[in-house]
């Protein structure tokens, strides 16, 4: 039976970051659903979000949620080449200078918190990410 190292060496591990589509009813219309794709963030992104929002010993949770959305929502990640032009247009249309301000203008506080929770879940903090193996 193969072990974890055998699976890694054999290239049989699914290394894609998990995603989950989330619909926001408030922003949906009769003919189109407003659906965002949450994407698991990397440890580097998670660390960066924490560092950007550290104020002394305290963490700015609201800032962390906004930044988590900017990294963990596929459509709002301006690092993605396919998003660059549309995000540039969105920022101009809404008169904002960065994605955090755009997200803050577009979404309600509850929507921001819910999306951050979804991103945390697909990033491995969910209860179903590790399974205990019972040996006979």
N, C-alpha and C positions, 0 to 999 in steps of 0.2 A: 504494500500500500504506500502511495506517495505521501510525503510529508510536506509541510509548508515550504521548505527550502527547495524541494524538488519541483513544486508548482511554480515557484518564482524563476528557477533556472530554466524550466521548460517553457516559459512564456505563456503559461496557461492561466494567469491571473488577470482578471478584468481590472485594469488600472484606470479606466475611465471614471471621471468624477460623476457621482450621482446627480440627477436632475429631477425636478418635479414641477409640473405646470400648475399655476395657481390663478384662478379667475377672481377678478375684483368686480363684483356686481355693480357697484356705484359708478364705475367708469365704463361699463359695458353699455351698448345701445341695443335696440331691438334687432338690428341686423348684424351686429358684430360684438363678440365677447372680447373684453379686455383681459388678455391672458399674458402673464409674465412667467418666465422660466427661471426657477431658482436653481442655482448651481452650487455644489459643494465648494467652499473656499479652501485654499491651501493653507498649510500651517504658516507659511511666510505671509500670506495675506492677513490671516487672523492676528498674527503678531504685529503687523504693520497697523492694522485697525486699532489695536490696543494702544500702541505707542502714540499714534496720532491723537488719541483721546484721553491720554493720561494727564491729569492736572495734579501734580504732586503725587500723593499716594492714592488719590481718588481717580476713578474712571468716569468719564462723562458718558452715561449710558445712552442718552439721546443721540449724541454724536456717533457713538459706536453703532447704533442701529442704522443711522443714515449711511455711514460708511460701509457697513455690512451689505446694505442694499446696493450700493455702488459697485461692490466687488462680486456680490452673490446673486445678482439678477442679470441674466444674460443680456437683456435688452438695454440695461442701464450701465453696462460696463464699457466705458469709453476706451479701454485698452484694446478692445476687439476691433479689428480693421473694418468689419462690415457695419459697425455702429458709428464710426467717426463722423461722417458727414451728417447723418440724421441727428446725432446728439448735438453737433455744432449748431444746426438749424433750430433744434428745440431750445437750447440755451438762449439763442438770440430771440426767438419768438416769446419766451417767457421772461426775458430781460434779466437773466442770472449769469453769474460768472463761473459757477462750478456745479457739479452733479449733485452735491449735497443740498444746495439751495433749490435745485430743480425738483429733487425728490420731495423736499420739504414743502414746496409749493403745490405739487401734484397730489400728494397723498395725505390722508388724515392720520393723526397720531396712532389710532388703532390699527390702521392698515400697515403703517410702518412697523409697529411692534409685531403684528402677525407675520409679515414677510420676513423680518429678522429671525423670528422663531422658526419659520420654515427653512431658512438658510442654515440655521444651526442644526436642525434635524437632518438635512441631507448631507451636512458636513461631518457627520459621525457622532453627534452628541445625542442621537435618539436612542431610545431603550432597546430597539431591535437590531442594533449594529453589531453586537457581539452575542454569540450563542455559546452556552456552556455545553461541552461535550462530556457525556457520561460514559465512563469506562465500565465494562461488565466485570 
